């Protein structure tokens, strides 16, 4: 069962780049930067029956990637405009 939420960034940045993201009254993530993508990331798709390989800069994705070890969650936070924060995805184990 899903729910619509409006996550809020409670602290912009800690000394080590930590962030606190409140998802709802029951879920708050204590986020640390993480890096899982290689510098050169292969994106493989099928187009009109043909295999297409595209390489992208993985470090661009690592720049916005955070995780909460305790809650086993990963989040992509994007605040490029310096005013708003966009939480693009959340993954977590139950």
PyMOL Python script that loads the backbone (N, CA, C, O; Angstrom):
from pymol import cmd

cmd.read_pdbstr("""\
ATOM      1  N   UNK A   1       0.845  -1.176   0.000  1.00  0.00           N
ATOM      2  CA  UNK A   1       0.000   0.000   0.000  1.00  0.00           C
ATOM      3  C   UNK A   1       0.891   1.240   0.000  1.00  0.00           C
ATOM      4  O   UNK A   1       1.779   1.361   0.844  1.00  0.00           O
ATOM      5  N   UNK A   2       0.667   2.147  -0.923  1.00  0.00           N
ATOM      6  CA  UNK A   2       1.464   3.363  -1.032  1.00  0.00           C
ATOM      7  C   UNK A   2       0.796   4.542  -0.364  1.00  0.00           C
ATOM      8  O   UNK A   2      -0.376   4.488   0.010  1.00  0.00           O
ATOM      9  N   UNK A   3       1.562   5.607  -0.222  1.00  0.00           N
ATOM     10  CA  UNK A   3       1.046   6.839   0.375  1.00  0.00           C
ATOM     11  C   UNK A   3       1.756   8.021  -0.254  1.00  0.00           C
ATOM     12  O   UNK A   3       2.932   7.932  -0.609  1.00  0.00           O
ATOM     13  N   UNK A   4       1.054   9.111  -0.390  1.00  0.00           N
ATOM     14  CA  UNK A   4       1.638  10.343  -0.888  1.00  0.00           C
ATOM     15  C   UNK A   4       2.259  11.092   0.282  1.00  0.00           C
ATOM     16  O   UNK A   4       1.590  11.353   1.281  1.00  0.00           O
ATOM     17  N   UNK A   5       3.546  11.441   0.160  1.00  0.00           N
ATOM     18  CA  UNK A   5       4.241  12.161   1.228  1.00  0.00           C
ATOM     19  C   UNK A   5       4.955  13.372   0.647  1.00  0.00           C
ATOM     20  O   UNK A   5       5.214  13.446  -0.555  1.00  0.00           O
ATOM     21  N   UNK A   6       5.263  14.309   1.515  1.00  0.00           N
ATOM     22  CA  UNK A   6       6.014  15.505   1.143  1.00  0.00           C
ATOM     23  C   UNK A   6       7.244  15.575   2.036  1.00  0.00           C
ATOM     24  O   UNK A   6       7.208  16.211   3.090  1.00  0.00           O
ATOM     25  N   UNK A   7       8.340  14.925   1.623  1.00  0.00           N
ATOM     26  CA  UNK A   7       9.552  14.900   2.458  1.00  0.00           C
ATOM     27  C   UNK A   7      10.086  16.306   2.711  1.00  0.00           C
ATOM     28  O   UNK A   7       9.989  17.188   1.858  1.00  0.00           O
ATOM     29  N   UNK A   8      10.661  16.497   3.922  1.00  0.00           N
ATOM     30  CA  UNK A   8      11.251  17.788   4.288  1.00  0.00           C
ATOM     31  C   UNK A   8      12.685  17.571   4.736  1.00  0.00           C
ATOM     32  O   UNK A   8      12.973  16.652   5.502  1.00  0.00           O
ATOM     33  N   UNK A   9      13.571  18.411   4.260  1.00  0.00           N
ATOM     34  CA  UNK A   9      14.960  18.381   4.689  1.00  0.00           C
ATOM     35  C   UNK A   9      15.055  19.201   5.966  1.00  0.00           C
ATOM     36  O   UNK A   9      14.862  20.416   5.941  1.00  0.00           O
ATOM     37  N   UNK A  10      15.357  18.532   7.101  1.00  0.00           N
ATOM     38  CA  UNK A  10      15.380  19.217   8.392  1.00  0.00           C
ATOM     39  C   UNK A  10      16.699  19.931   8.634  1.00  0.00           C
ATOM     40  O   UNK A  10      16.727  21.002   9.241  1.00  0.00           O
ATOM     41  N   UNK A  11      17.787  19.345   8.164  1.00  0.00           N
ATOM     42  CA  UNK A  11      19.087  19.997   8.267  1.00  0.00           C
ATOM     43  C   UNK A  11      19.714  19.955   6.901  1.00  0.00           C
ATOM     44  O   UNK A  11      19.794  18.903   6.266  1.00  0.00           O
ATOM     45  N   UNK A  12      20.157  21.101   6.457  1.00  0.00           N
ATOM     46  CA  UNK A  12      20.715  21.174   5.126  1.00  0.00           C
ATOM     47  C   UNK A  12      21.985  20.348   4.999  1.00  0.00           C
ATOM     48  O   UNK A  12      22.096  19.514   4.101  1.00  0.00           O
ATOM     49  N   UNK A  13      22.949  20.573   5.895  1.00  0.00           N
ATOM     50  CA  UNK A  13      24.205  19.832   5.821  1.00  0.00           C
ATOM     51  C   UNK A  13      24.847  19.754   7.189  1.00  0.00           C
ATOM     52  O   UNK A  13      24.858  20.733   7.935  1.00  0.00           O
ATOM     53  N   UNK A  14      25.381  18.589   7.521  1.00  0.00           N
ATOM     54  CA  UNK A  14      26.184  18.413   8.722  1.00  0.00           C
ATOM     55  C   UNK A  14      27.649  18.635   8.393  1.00  0.00           C
ATOM     56  O   UNK A  14      27.990  18.958   7.255  1.00  0.00           O
ATOM     57  N   UNK A  15      28.513  18.466   9.378  1.00  0.00           N
ATOM     58  CA  UNK A  15      29.944  18.664   9.172  1.00  0.00           C
ATOM     59  C   UNK A  15      30.519  17.713   8.137  1.00  0.00           C
ATOM     60  O   UNK A  15      31.433  18.080   7.399  1.00  0.00           O
ATOM     61  N   UNK A  16      29.997  16.502   8.074  1.00  0.00           N
ATOM     62  CA  UNK A  16      30.510  15.507   7.136  1.00  0.00           C
ATOM     63  C   UNK A  16      29.572  15.281   5.956  1.00  0.00           C
ATOM     64  O   UNK A  16      29.625  14.229   5.320  1.00  0.00           O
ATOM     65  N   UNK A  17      28.726  16.242   5.659  1.00  0.00           N
ATOM     66  CA  UNK A  17      27.805  16.120   4.540  1.00  0.00           C
ATOM     67  C   UNK A  17      26.535  15.362   4.862  1.00  0.00           C
ATOM     68  O   UNK A  17      25.780  15.017   3.953  1.00  0.00           O
ATOM     69  N   UNK A  18      26.275  15.088   6.160  1.00  0.00           N
ATOM     70  CA  UNK A  18      25.059  14.374   6.528  1.00  0.00           C
ATOM     71  C   UNK A  18      23.837  15.262   6.303  1.00  0.00           C
ATOM     72  O   UNK A  18      23.909  16.489   6.362  1.00  0.00           O
ATOM     73  N   UNK A  19      22.724  14.600   6.047  1.00  0.00           N
ATOM     74  CA  UNK A  19      21.453  15.298   5.892  1.00  0.00           C
ATOM     75  C   UNK A  19      20.380  14.523   6.637  1.00  0.00           C
ATOM     76  O   UNK A  19      20.456  13.300   6.756  1.00  0.00           O
ATOM     77  N   UNK A  20      19.383  15.235   7.138  1.00  0.00           N
ATOM     78  CA  UNK A  20      18.258  14.597   7.817  1.00  0.00           C
ATOM     79  C   UNK A  20      17.012  14.888   6.992  1.00  0.00           C
ATOM     80  O   UNK A  20      16.661  16.044   6.757  1.00  0.00           O
ATOM     81  N   UNK A  21      16.353  13.823   6.559  1.00  0.00           N
ATOM     82  CA  UNK A  21      15.179  13.947   5.711  1.00  0.00           C
ATOM     83  C   UNK A  21      13.985  13.322   6.418  1.00  0.00           C
ATOM     84  O   UNK A  21      13.978  12.124   6.701  1.00  0.00           O
ATOM     85  N   UNK A  22      12.972  14.145   6.703  1.00  0.00           N
ATOM     86  CA  UNK A  22      11.748  13.643   7.348  1.00  0.00           C
ATOM     87  C   UNK A  22      10.755  13.289   6.250  1.00  0.00           C
ATOM     88  O   UNK A  22      10.297  14.152   5.501  1.00  0.00           O
ATOM     89  N   UNK A  23      10.432  12.003   6.170  1.00  0.00           N
ATOM     90  CA  UNK A  23       9.499  11.521   5.155  1.00  0.00           C
ATOM     91  C   UNK A  23       8.061  11.738   5.615  1.00  0.00           C
ATOM     92  O   UNK A  23       7.237  12.268   4.871  1.00  0.00           O
ATOM     93  N   UNK A  24       7.767  11.325   6.842  1.00  0.00           N
ATOM     94  CA  UNK A  24       6.462  11.542   7.474  1.00  0.00           C
ATOM     95  C   UNK A  24       6.676  11.484   8.986  1.00  0.00           C
ATOM     96  O   UNK A  24       7.821  11.464   9.438  1.00  0.00           O
ATOM     97  N   UNK A  25       5.606  11.457   9.772  1.00  0.00           N
ATOM     98  CA  UNK A  25       5.743  11.454  11.234  1.00  0.00           C
ATOM     99  C   UNK A  25       6.441  10.205  11.760  1.00  0.00           C
ATOM    100  O   UNK A  25       7.006  10.228  12.853  1.00  0.00           O
ATOM    101  N   UNK A  26       6.408   9.119  10.996  1.00  0.00           N
ATOM    102  CA  UNK A  26       6.994   7.856  11.446  1.00  0.00           C
ATOM    103  C   UNK A  26       8.385   7.572  10.881  1.00  0.00           C
ATOM    104  O   UNK A  26       9.125   6.763  11.441  1.00  0.00           O
ATOM    105  N   UNK A  27       8.746   8.225   9.785  1.00  0.00           N
ATOM    106  CA  UNK A  27      10.009   7.903   9.110  1.00  0.00           C
ATOM    107  C   UNK A  27      10.877   9.145   8.954  1.00  0.00           C
ATOM    108  O   UNK A  27      10.489  10.114   8.302  1.00  0.00           O
ATOM    109  N   UNK A  28      12.059   9.099   9.564  1.00  0.00           N
ATOM    110  CA  UNK A  28      13.077  10.132   9.396  1.00  0.00           C
ATOM    111  C   UNK A  28      14.371   9.432   9.015  1.00  0.00           C
ATOM    112  O   UNK A  28      14.786   8.481   9.678  1.00  0.00           O
ATOM    113  N   UNK A  29      15.008   9.899   7.952  1.00  0.00           N
ATOM    114  CA  UNK A  29      16.248   9.292   7.483  1.00  0.00           C
ATOM    115  C   UNK A  29      17.438  10.152   7.875  1.00  0.00           C
ATOM    116  O   UNK A  29      17.437  11.365   7.660  1.00  0.00           O
ATOM    117  N   UNK A  30      18.451   9.520   8.450  1.00  0.00           N
ATOM    118  CA  UNK A  30      19.731  10.164   8.744  1.00  0.00           C
ATOM    119  C   UNK A  30      20.677   9.767   7.621  1.00  0.00           C
ATOM    120  O   UNK A  30      21.221   8.663   7.610  1.00  0.00           O
ATOM    121  N   UNK A  31      20.861  10.669   6.694  1.00  0.00           N
ATOM    122  CA  UNK A  31      21.524  10.336   5.438  1.00  0.00           C
ATOM    123  C   UNK A  31      23.006  10.678   5.435  1.00  0.00           C
ATOM    124  O   UNK A  31      23.431  11.701   5.972  1.00  0.00           O
ATOM    125  N   UNK A  32      23.777   9.796   4.819  1.00  0.00           N
ATOM    126  CA  UNK A  32      25.199  10.013   4.576  1.00  0.00           C
ATOM    127  C   UNK A  32      25.427   9.869   3.081  1.00  0.00           C
ATOM    128  O   UNK A  32      24.729   9.114   2.403  1.00  0.00           O
ATOM    129  N   UNK A  33      26.408  10.595   2.577  1.00  0.00           N
ATOM    130  CA  UNK A  33      26.760  10.436   1.165  1.00  0.00           C
ATOM    131  C   UNK A  33      27.213   9.006   0.921  1.00  0.00           C
ATOM    132  O   UNK A  33      27.814   8.370   1.786  1.00  0.00           O
ATOM    133  N   UNK A  34      26.914   8.516  -0.265  1.00  0.00           N
ATOM    134  CA  UNK A  34      27.361   7.185  -0.648  1.00  0.00           C
ATOM    135  C   UNK A  34      27.802   7.211  -2.098  1.00  0.00           C
ATOM    136  O   UNK A  34      27.454   8.124  -2.846  1.00  0.00           O
ATOM    137  N   UNK A  35      28.557   6.221  -2.485  1.00  0.00           N
ATOM    138  CA  UNK A  35      29.073   6.150  -3.845  1.00  0.00           C
ATOM    139  C   UNK A  35      29.011   4.698  -4.302  1.00  0.00           C
ATOM    140  O   UNK A  35      29.741   3.853  -3.784  1.00  0.00           O
ATOM    141  N   UNK A  36      28.156   4.405  -5.258  1.00  0.00           N
ATOM    142  CA  UNK A  36      28.025   3.034  -5.742  1.00  0.00           C
ATOM    143  C   UNK A  36      28.253   2.910  -7.247  1.00  0.00           C
ATOM    144  O   UNK A  36      28.481   1.811  -7.751  1.00  0.00           O
ATOM    145  N   UNK A  37      28.193   4.025  -7.959  1.00  0.00           N
ATOM    146  CA  UNK A  37      28.328   3.977  -9.409  1.00  0.00           C
ATOM    147  C   UNK A  37      29.782   4.172  -9.826  1.00  0.00           C
ATOM    148  O   UNK A  37      30.486   4.996  -9.241  1.00  0.00           O
ATOM    149  N   UNK A  38      30.244   3.420 -10.837  1.00  0.00           N
ATOM    150  CA  UNK A  38      31.603   3.632 -11.351  1.00  0.00           C
ATOM    151  C   UNK A  38      31.665   4.943 -12.130  1.00  0.00           C
ATOM    152  O   UNK A  38      30.631   5.520 -12.469  1.00  0.00           O
ATOM    153  N   UNK A  39      32.881   5.410 -12.412  1.00  0.00           N
ATOM    154  CA  UNK A  39      33.038   6.655 -13.174  1.00  0.00           C
ATOM    155  C   UNK A  39      32.360   6.563 -14.540  1.00  0.00           C
ATOM    156  O   UNK A  39      31.761   7.529 -15.011  1.00  0.00           O
ATOM    157  N   UNK A  40      32.459   5.405 -15.164  1.00  0.00           N
ATOM    158  CA  UNK A  40      31.841   5.190 -16.473  1.00  0.00           C
ATOM    159  C   UNK A  40      30.756   4.133 -16.298  1.00  0.00           C
ATOM    160  O   UNK A  40      31.061   2.968 -16.042  1.00  0.00           O
ATOM    161  N   UNK A  41      29.495   4.528 -16.434  1.00  0.00           N
ATOM    162  CA  UNK A  41      28.350   3.658 -16.174  1.00  0.00           C
ATOM    163  C   UNK A  41      27.680   3.270 -17.489  1.00  0.00           C
ATOM    164  O   UNK A  41      27.339   4.134 -18.297  1.00  0.00           O
ATOM    165  N   UNK A  42      27.495   1.969 -17.701  1.00  0.00           N
ATOM    166  CA  UNK A  42      26.856   1.466 -18.914  1.00  0.00           C
ATOM    167  C   UNK A  42      25.348   1.367 -18.710  1.00  0.00           C
ATOM    168  O   UNK A  42      24.881   0.714 -17.777  1.00  0.00           O
ATOM    169  N   UNK A  43      24.595   2.018 -19.589  1.00  0.00           N
ATOM    170  CA  UNK A  43      23.140   1.895 -19.628  1.00  0.00           C
ATOM    171  C   UNK A  43      22.811   1.130 -20.905  1.00  0.00           C
ATOM    172  O   UNK A  43      23.087   1.603 -22.008  1.00  0.00           O
ATOM    173  N   UNK A  44      22.227  -0.043 -20.754  1.00  0.00           N
ATOM    174  CA  UNK A  44      21.944  -0.907 -21.907  1.00  0.00           C
ATOM    175  C   UNK A  44      20.436  -0.974 -22.118  1.00  0.00           C
ATOM    176  O   UNK A  44      19.683  -1.290 -21.196  1.00  0.00           O
ATOM    177  N   UNK A  45      20.003  -0.673 -23.344  1.00  0.00           N
ATOM    178  CA  UNK A  45      18.581  -0.705 -23.684  1.00  0.00           C
ATOM    179  C   UNK A  45      18.383  -1.459 -24.996  1.00  0.00           C
ATOM    180  O   UNK A  45      19.342  -1.749 -25.712  1.00  0.00           O
ATOM    181  N   UNK A  46      17.138  -1.766 -25.294  1.00  0.00           N
ATOM    182  CA  UNK A  46      16.772  -2.353 -26.582  1.00  0.00           C
ATOM    183  C   UNK A  46      15.942  -1.328 -27.339  1.00  0.00           C
ATOM    184  O   UNK A  46      14.976  -0.778 -26.811  1.00  0.00           O
ATOM    185  N   UNK A  47      16.334  -1.082 -28.580  1.00  0.00           N
ATOM    186  CA  UNK A  47      15.578  -0.162 -29.431  1.00  0.00           C
ATOM    187  C   UNK A  47      15.344  -0.835 -30.773  1.00  0.00           C
ATOM    188  O   UNK A  47      16.289  -1.181 -31.482  1.00  0.00           O
ATOM    189  N   UNK A  48      14.086  -1.015 -31.111  1.00  0.00           N
ATOM    190  CA  UNK A  48      13.691  -1.644 -32.375  1.00  0.00           C
ATOM    191  C   UNK A  48      14.408  -2.973 -32.586  1.00  0.00           C
ATOM    192  O   UNK A  48      14.886  -3.265 -33.682  1.00  0.00           O
ATOM    193  N   UNK A  49      14.478  -3.777 -31.523  1.00  0.00           N
ATOM    194  CA  UNK A  49      15.075  -5.098 -31.615  1.00  0.00           C
ATOM    195  C   UNK A  49      16.588  -5.134 -31.543  1.00  0.00           C
ATOM    196  O   UNK A  49      17.176  -6.214 -31.604  1.00  0.00           O
ATOM    197  N   UNK A  50      17.231  -3.992 -31.417  1.00  0.00           N
ATOM    198  CA  UNK A  50      18.694  -3.939 -31.347  1.00  0.00           C
ATOM    199  C   UNK A  50      19.146  -3.516 -29.958  1.00  0.00           C
ATOM    200  O   UNK A  50      18.506  -2.695 -29.301  1.00  0.00           O
ATOM    201  N   UNK A  51      20.254  -4.090 -29.529  1.00  0.00           N
ATOM    202  CA  UNK A  51      20.849  -3.733 -28.247  1.00  0.00           C
ATOM    203  C   UNK A  51      21.645  -2.439 -28.405  1.00  0.00           C
ATOM    204  O   UNK A  51      22.490  -2.326 -29.293  1.00  0.00           O
ATOM    205  N   UNK A  52      21.368  -1.463 -27.537  1.00  0.00           N
ATOM    206  CA  UNK A  52      22.047  -0.167 -27.608  1.00  0.00           C
ATOM    207  C   UNK A  52      22.777   0.075 -26.293  1.00  0.00           C
ATOM    208  O   UNK A  52      22.180  -0.002 -25.219  1.00  0.00           O
ATOM    209  N   UNK A  53      24.066   0.368 -26.381  1.00  0.00           N
ATOM    210  CA  UNK A  53      24.886   0.679 -25.209  1.00  0.00           C
ATOM    211  C   UNK A  53      25.140   2.174 -25.140  1.00  0.00           C
ATOM    212  O   UNK A  53      25.606   2.776 -26.108  1.00  0.00           O
ATOM    213  N   UNK A  54      24.837   2.772 -24.002  1.00  0.00           N
ATOM    214  CA  UNK A  54      25.135   4.186 -23.766  1.00  0.00           C
ATOM    215  C   UNK A  54      25.942   4.290 -22.485  1.00  0.00           C
ATOM    216  O   UNK A  54      25.593   3.686 -21.470  1.00  0.00           O
ATOM    217  N   UNK A  55      27.010   5.050 -22.536  1.00  0.00           N
ATOM    218  CA  UNK A  55      27.830   5.261 -21.354  1.00  0.00           C
ATOM    219  C   UNK A  55      27.565   6.657 -20.807  1.00  0.00           C
ATOM    220  O   UNK A  55      27.548   7.639 -21.548  1.00  0.00           O
ATOM    221  N   UNK A  56      27.359   6.726 -19.499  1.00  0.00           N
ATOM    222  CA  UNK A  56      27.133   8.008 -18.835  1.00  0.00           C
ATOM    223  C   UNK A  56      28.152   8.157 -17.715  1.00  0.00           C
ATOM    224  O   UNK A  56      28.780   7.185 -17.297  1.00  0.00           O
ATOM    225  N   UNK A  57      28.307   9.371 -17.243  1.00  0.00           N
ATOM    226  CA  UNK A  57      29.237   9.665 -16.159  1.00  0.00           C
ATOM    227  C   UNK A  57      28.598   9.259 -14.831  1.00  0.00           C
ATOM    228  O   UNK A  57      27.689   9.935 -14.350  1.00  0.00           O
ATOM    229  N   UNK A  58      29.064   8.170 -14.240  1.00  0.00           N
ATOM    230  CA  UNK A  58      28.515   7.668 -12.984  1.00  0.00           C
ATOM    231  C   UNK A  58      28.738   8.600 -11.816  1.00  0.00           C
ATOM    232  O   UNK A  58      27.928   8.633 -10.889  1.00  0.00           O
ATOM    233  N   UNK A  59      29.827   9.363 -11.841  1.00  0.00           N
ATOM    234  CA  UNK A  59      30.104  10.272 -10.722  1.00  0.00           C
ATOM    235  C   UNK A  59      29.056  11.376 -10.628  1.00  0.00           C
ATOM    236  O   UNK A  59      28.846  11.927  -9.548  1.00  0.00           O
ATOM    237  N   UNK A  60      28.395  11.710 -11.736  1.00  0.00           N
ATOM    238  CA  UNK A  60      27.297  12.688 -11.688  1.00  0.00           C
ATOM    239  C   UNK A  60      26.152  12.164 -10.827  1.00  0.00           C
ATOM    240  O   UNK A  60      25.513  12.938 -10.114  1.00  0.00           O
ATOM    241  N   UNK A  61      25.887  10.868 -10.885  1.00  0.00           N
ATOM    242  CA  UNK A  61      24.814  10.262 -10.089  1.00  0.00           C
ATOM    243  C   UNK A  61      25.238  10.114  -8.629  1.00  0.00           C
ATOM    244  O   UNK A  61      24.420  10.293  -7.726  1.00  0.00           O
ATOM    245  N   UNK A  62      26.510   9.789  -8.391  1.00  0.00           N
ATOM    246  CA  UNK A  62      27.013   9.663  -7.020  1.00  0.00           C
ATOM    247  C   UNK A  62      26.926  10.979  -6.258  1.00  0.00           C
ATOM    248  O   UNK A  62      26.785  10.983  -5.035  1.00  0.00           O
ATOM    249  N   UNK A  63      27.008  12.083  -6.969  1.00  0.00           N
ATOM    250  CA  UNK A  63      27.003  13.411  -6.346  1.00  0.00           C
ATOM    251  C   UNK A  63      25.736  13.671  -5.538  1.00  0.00           C
ATOM    252  O   UNK A  63      25.769  14.427  -4.566  1.00  0.00           O
ATOM    253  N   UNK A  64      24.633  13.064  -5.921  1.00  0.00           N
ATOM    254  CA  UNK A  64      23.334  13.312  -5.281  1.00  0.00           C
ATOM    255  C   UNK A  64      22.818  12.111  -4.487  1.00  0.00           C
ATOM    256  O   UNK A  64      21.680  12.123  -4.017  1.00  0.00           O
ATOM    257  N   UNK A  65      23.642  11.081  -4.335  1.00  0.00           N
ATOM    258  CA  UNK A  65      23.203   9.829  -3.729  1.00  0.00           C
ATOM    259  C   UNK A  65      23.550   9.773  -2.245  1.00  0.00           C
ATOM    260  O   UNK A  65      24.690  10.027  -1.857  1.00  0.00           O
ATOM    261  N   UNK A  66      22.558   9.438  -1.418  1.00  0.00           N
ATOM    262  CA  UNK A  66      22.718   9.332   0.035  1.00  0.00           C
ATOM    263  C   UNK A  66      22.105   8.020   0.505  1.00  0.00           C
ATOM    264  O   UNK A  66      21.273   7.435  -0.189  1.00  0.00           O
ATOM    265  N   UNK A  67      22.519   7.555   1.690  1.00  0.00           N
ATOM    266  CA  UNK A  67      21.921   6.346   2.256  1.00  0.00           C
ATOM    267  C   UNK A  67      21.788   6.471   3.766  1.00  0.00           C
ATOM    268  O   UNK A  67      22.516   7.219   4.418  1.00  0.00           O
ATOM    269  N   UNK A  68      20.833   5.714   4.301  1.00  0.00           N
ATOM    270  CA  UNK A  68      20.640   5.557   5.741  1.00  0.00           C
ATOM    271  C   UNK A  68      20.882   4.084   6.033  1.00  0.00           C
ATOM    272  O   UNK A  68      20.064   3.235   5.681  1.00  0.00           O
ATOM    273  N   UNK A  69      22.009   3.779   6.681  1.00  0.00           N
ATOM    274  CA  UNK A  69      22.398   2.393   6.930  1.00  0.00           C
ATOM    275  C   UNK A  69      21.403   1.681   7.831  1.00  0.00           C
ATOM    276  O   UNK A  69      21.040   0.534   7.570  1.00  0.00           O
ATOM    277  N   UNK A  70      20.959   2.346   8.885  1.00  0.00           N
ATOM    278  CA  UNK A  70      20.046   1.725   9.853  1.00  0.00           C
ATOM    279  C   UNK A  70      18.712   1.340   9.217  1.00  0.00           C
ATOM    280  O   UNK A  70      18.185   0.258   9.477  1.00  0.00           O
ATOM    281  N   UNK A  71      18.170   2.224   8.388  1.00  0.00           N
ATOM    282  CA  UNK A  71      16.859   1.970   7.778  1.00  0.00           C
ATOM    283  C   UNK A  71      16.975   1.312   6.407  1.00  0.00           C
ATOM    284  O   UNK A  71      15.970   1.057   5.745  1.00  0.00           O
ATOM    285  N   UNK A  72      18.205   1.041   5.989  1.00  0.00           N
ATOM    286  CA  UNK A  72      18.469   0.399   4.699  1.00  0.00           C
ATOM    287  C   UNK A  72      17.747   1.127   3.561  1.00  0.00           C
ATOM    288  O   UNK A  72      17.025   0.509   2.778  1.00  0.00           O
ATOM    289  N   UNK A  73      17.949   2.442   3.481  1.00  0.00           N
ATOM    290  CA  UNK A  73      17.295   3.264   2.469  1.00  0.00           C
ATOM    291  C   UNK A  73      18.339   4.026   1.667  1.00  0.00           C
ATOM    292  O   UNK A  73      19.382   4.419   2.189  1.00  0.00           O
ATOM    293  N   UNK A  74      18.043   4.224   0.397  1.00  0.00           N
ATOM    294  CA  UNK A  74      18.885   5.041  -0.471  1.00  0.00           C
ATOM    295  C   UNK A  74      18.009   6.114  -1.110  1.00  0.00           C
ATOM    296  O   UNK A  74      16.869   5.851  -1.491  1.00  0.00           O
ATOM    297  N   UNK A  75      18.554   7.325  -1.222  1.00  0.00           N
ATOM    298  CA  UNK A  75      17.787   8.470  -1.701  1.00  0.00           C
ATOM    299  C   UNK A  75      18.648   9.291  -2.650  1.00  0.00           C
ATOM    300  O   UNK A  75      19.844   9.468  -2.420  1.00  0.00           O
ATOM    301  N   UNK A  76      18.035   9.788  -3.714  1.00  0.00           N
ATOM    302  CA  UNK A  76      18.693  10.750  -4.590  1.00  0.00           C
ATOM    303  C   UNK A  76      18.097  12.112  -4.265  1.00  0.00           C
ATOM    304  O   UNK A  76      16.910  12.346  -4.489  1.00  0.00           O
ATOM    305  N   UNK A  77      18.928  13.012  -3.733  1.00  0.00           N
ATOM    306  CA  UNK A  77      18.485  14.368  -3.394  1.00  0.00           C
ATOM    307  C   UNK A  77      19.092  15.340  -4.387  1.00  0.00           C
ATOM    308  O   UNK A  77      20.296  15.314  -4.643  1.00  0.00           O
ATOM    309  N   UNK A  78      18.264  16.183  -4.934  1.00  0.00           N
ATOM    310  CA  UNK A  78      18.725  17.157  -5.906  1.00  0.00           C
ATOM    311  C   UNK A  78      18.325  18.547  -5.438  1.00  0.00           C
ATOM    312  O   UNK A  78      17.137  18.849  -5.334  1.00  0.00           O
ATOM    313  N   UNK A  79      19.302  19.389  -5.158  1.00  0.00           N
ATOM    314  CA  UNK A  79      19.018  20.762  -4.718  1.00  0.00           C
ATOM    315  C   UNK A  79      19.860  21.752  -5.513  1.00  0.00           C
ATOM    316  O   UNK A  79      20.466  22.667  -4.955  1.00  0.00           O
ATOM    317  N   UNK A  80      19.885  21.551  -6.820  1.00  0.00           N
ATOM    318  CA  UNK A  80      20.735  22.356  -7.691  1.00  0.00           C
ATOM    319  C   UNK A  80      20.397  23.840  -7.690  1.00  0.00           C
ATOM    320  O   UNK A  80      21.275  24.671  -7.926  1.00  0.00           O
ATOM    321  N   UNK A  81      19.133  24.190  -7.429  1.00  0.00           N
ATOM    322  CA  UNK A  81      18.775  25.610  -7.465  1.00  0.00           C
ATOM    323  C   UNK A  81      19.088  26.326  -6.154  1.00  0.00           C
ATOM    324  O   UNK A  81      18.934  27.544  -6.067  1.00  0.00           O
ATOM    325  N   UNK A  82      19.528  25.581  -5.127  1.00  0.00           N
ATOM    326  CA  UNK A  82      19.900  26.185  -3.854  1.00  0.00           C
ATOM    327  C   UNK A  82      18.728  26.564  -2.968  1.00  0.00           C
ATOM    328  O   UNK A  82      18.936  27.031  -1.848  1.00  0.00           O
ATOM    329  N   UNK A  83      17.500  26.377  -3.439  1.00  0.00           N
ATOM    330  CA  UNK A  83      16.321  26.762  -2.674  1.00  0.00           C
ATOM    331  C   UNK A  83      15.482  25.546  -2.305  1.00  0.00           C
ATOM    332  O   UNK A  83      15.161  25.344  -1.134  1.00  0.00           O
ATOM    333  N   UNK A  84      15.128  24.742  -3.290  1.00  0.00           N
ATOM    334  CA  UNK A  84      14.268  23.587  -3.045  1.00  0.00           C
ATOM    335  C   UNK A  84      15.068  22.293  -3.149  1.00  0.00           C
ATOM    336  O   UNK A  84      16.126  22.248  -3.776  1.00  0.00           O
ATOM    337  N   UNK A  85      14.545  21.250  -2.525  1.00  0.00           N
ATOM    338  CA  UNK A  85      15.170  19.930  -2.567  1.00  0.00           C
ATOM    339  C   UNK A  85      14.174  18.960  -3.182  1.00  0.00           C
ATOM    340  O   UNK A  85      13.028  18.878  -2.742  1.00  0.00           O
ATOM    341  N   UNK A  86      14.605  18.235  -4.186  1.00  0.00           N
ATOM    342  CA  UNK A  86      13.764  17.237  -4.828  1.00  0.00           C
ATOM    343  C   UNK A  86      14.275  15.862  -4.436  1.00  0.00           C
ATOM    344  O   UNK A  86      15.436  15.528  -4.674  1.00  0.00           O
ATOM    345  N   UNK A  87      13.404  15.069  -3.836  1.00  0.00           N
ATOM    346  CA  UNK A  87      13.721  13.686  -3.474  1.00  0.00           C
ATOM    347  C   UNK A  87      13.210  12.825  -4.620  1.00  0.00           C
ATOM    348  O   UNK A  87      12.007  12.591  -4.739  1.00  0.00           O
ATOM    349  N   UNK A  88      14.130  12.351  -5.471  1.00  0.00           N
ATOM    350  CA  UNK A  88      13.723  11.676  -6.693  1.00  0.00           C
ATOM    351  C   UNK A  88      13.354  10.218  -6.499  1.00  0.00           C
ATOM    352  O   UNK A  88      12.544   9.683  -7.257  1.00  0.00           O
ATOM    353  N   UNK A  89      13.929   9.565  -5.501  1.00  0.00           N
ATOM    354  CA  UNK A  89      13.586   8.160  -5.295  1.00  0.00           C
ATOM    355  C   UNK A  89      13.961   7.724  -3.894  1.00  0.00           C
ATOM    356  O   UNK A  89      14.882   8.261  -3.279  1.00  0.00           O
ATOM    357  N   UNK A  90      13.238   6.756  -3.411  1.00  0.00           N
ATOM    358  CA  UNK A  90      13.547   6.165  -2.111  1.00  0.00           C
ATOM    359  C   UNK A  90      13.426   4.657  -2.272  1.00  0.00           C
ATOM    360  O   UNK A  90      12.434   4.158  -2.802  1.00  0.00           O
ATOM    361  N   UNK A  91      14.432   3.942  -1.816  1.00  0.00           N
ATOM    362  CA  UNK A  91      14.346   2.490  -1.798  1.00  0.00           C
ATOM    363  C   UNK A  91      14.681   2.018  -0.400  1.00  0.00           C
ATOM    364  O   UNK A  91      15.568   2.571   0.250  1.00  0.00           O
ATOM    365  N   UNK A  92      13.986   1.012   0.061  1.00  0.00           N
ATOM    366  CA  UNK A  92      14.252   0.487   1.400  1.00  0.00           C
ATOM    367  C   UNK A  92      13.730  -0.931   1.505  1.00  0.00           C
ATOM    368  O   UNK A  92      12.759  -1.304   0.848  1.00  0.00           O
ATOM    369  N   UNK A  93      14.387  -1.709   2.337  1.00  0.00           N
ATOM    370  CA  UNK A  93      13.924  -3.065   2.624  1.00  0.00           C
ATOM    371  C   UNK A  93      12.930  -3.004   3.768  1.00  0.00           C
ATOM    372  O   UNK A  93      13.030  -2.123   4.622  1.00  0.00           O
ATOM    373  N   UNK A  94      11.980  -3.914   3.802  1.00  0.00           N
ATOM    374  CA  UNK A  94      11.003  -3.952   4.900  1.00  0.00           C
ATOM    375  C   UNK A  94      11.528  -4.774   6.026  1.00  0.00           C
ATOM    376  O   UNK A  94      10.855  -4.928   7.045  1.00  0.00           O
TER     377      UNK A  94
END
""", "prot")
cmd.dss("prot")
cmd.show_as("cartoon", "prot")
cmd.util.cbc("prot")
cmd.orient("prot")
